[in-house]
């Protein structure tokens, strides 16, 4: 792209942005990776309401250790990585046993809990009474809880009507019985293109979440999730904060049987840097480490931070930045500046 074309493209992006945000005061800040990529970061200079548990600046650190046998718990993981993690993530099946131990651990350590509730088995219908009972139980605990209800993925073969009805019913129940709960609607990064049909509406959602599993593909390259993440953030960032509900980067895959520690380490560093540099509306990131080698089937992966020294060191370095938060700062009820990134390719 020539210099004149770049200039015209920048002006077009800024004019489009001013039209979207007018009559608000909008300024542009321009950066270029190369002649084919232009990024414009826009700032709205006015207060916007802060979502529940949303930090004004930076992103809450979180971890999910439910499938990582190399780490005994969040305290051990904090010691391993040199940073306390603000969010302890766990999961359950709708109608199943509530993870009381994780609730008590989070409460004892002063952490926030991210509880992902997966749908029941396909031959079991959605149990509204069970969700009401869970909402009442969660509401009894003096603990801030992110409820990530029925994360959308095509693998569950959701019917849009049934899914939306279940999500909205659950959201109403949690809002009624559990004032300590923050509602997260989330999607798998590979299903962003169809997720709009399953969005319940901002009146039912406090945060928008996205899970990212970057597995090694044939040829040894990591799957490129960046375009899908970008589309998701640009869709929702003006209304709600964004959470990476589960980030998993593979450093081994049975697809080629090769350990790729340094490739995964570089991907980790680059991803956490990108959150700080380009996506300030992403306000929480939860790493999900696991070892799939004991699971039957193809394309098994290892994403555990603790399983490889190079990956451990890369993560430890990546999260030292002040941008990543070990606790929710005490702050005012409004955010003075909201950033919106626009990309032209």
Secondary structure, DSSP 8 states (H G I E B T S, - for coil): --HHHHHHHHHHHHHHHHHHHTTS-EEEEEEEEETTEEEEEEEEEEEEE--TT--SSSEEEEEE-TT-TT--SHHHHHHHHTS--SEEEEEEETTS---HHHHHHHHHHT-EEEEEEE---TTS---HHHHHHHHHHHHTSSS-EEEEES-B-GGGT--HHHHHHHHHHHHHHHHHH-TTEEEEEEEEGGGGGGGGGG---GGG-SEEEEEEEE-B-TTS-B---HHHHHHHHHHHTTTSEEEEEEEEE-SEETTTTEE-HHHHHHHHHHHHHHHHHH-TTEEEEEEE--B-TTSSSSS-EE--GGG-HHHHHHHHHHTTSTTEESS-----SEEEEEEEEEEE-
